[in-house]
């Protein structure tokens, strides 16, 4: 013959099971709250980093534009510099400069 469990022991077993289940639900709830807080903090960090990236991209674009303007100005100045003398004039000026440097070296 099988021994039947008493109603009191069944009730205790059921209460124990419910306590374990309640503790697991409580821990799961705490974990969910913690994860939501972490998610919110991470989303705020992502938003901040995206704003920093956009600011850096704007700065970089401005610096690239400045660099293009400086390069264009340099090219323009070089073109103007080349237009001041023809090839013959440039060679004649270079010869005069060499002659002057030679005289200065001889004097020293």
N, C-alpha and C positions, 0 to 999 in steps of 0.2 A: 503494500500500500504506500502510495505517495503521501508525503506529508504536505498538507496544504499550508501556504503562507498565511499568516494571520493578517487581518485587515490593517492592523497597526503597523506591521513591518512593510506592507505594501505602501502604506501612506508615507512612511519614512523614506522608502526608496524613491517614491515619486517626488517628495519634497527635495531630496538630495539631487535628483536629476534636474529639477526646476532651478535649484540654486546654481548648479553648474551652468545650465543654459543661460540664466540671468547674468551671471558673471561674464560669460562669453559675449553676450549681447552688449553689456556695458563696455567691455574692452573694445569691441568693434565700433561702438559709437564714439569712444574717445579717439580711436585711430582715425575714424572718418573726419572728426573735427580737426585733428592735428594735420591731416593731409589736405584738408580744405584751406587751412591757414598757410601751409607751405605753398600750395598752388597759388594762392593770392599773392604771397610775397614774391614768388618766382615770376608771376605775370607782371608785377610792378617792376621787377628788375629787367625783364625783357623790354618793357615799354621804355624804361630809362636808357637801356643800351641802344634801342632803335633810334631814340631821339639823339643820342650822342653820335650814332652812325650818320644820321642825316646831317647833323651839324658839321661833322668831319667831311662829308661829301661836298657840302656847300663851300667849305673852306678850300678844299682841294680844287673844286671847279674855279673858284676865284683866283687861286694861285696859278692854275693852268692858264687862265685868261690873261693874267698879268705877265706870265712867261711868254705867251704868244705876242703880246703887245711889245714887250722888250725885244724879242727876237725880230719882230717886224721893224722896230726902230733901229736896231743894229744893222739890219740889212739895208735899210734906207740910208743910214749914215754912211755905210760902206759904198753904196751906189753914188751918193753925193760926193764922197771923197774921191772916188775914181773919176768923177766928172770934172773935178777941178783941174786936172792936168791930162793932157793927151799923153800917149805913150812916149813920144819924143821929148816932151817937156819933163815928164817924170824921170826919164833916163838922164837928161841934162842936169836936173836938180840933184839926182843921186851922185852924178859925177862931181858936181860942185861941192857937195857935202863930203865926199871922199877926199877931195883935194884940200878942203879946209881941215879935215881931221889929220891929214898927212902933214900939213903945215904946223898944226898945233903940236903933233908928236915930235916934229923936227925942232920946234922951239923949246920944248921941254927937254 
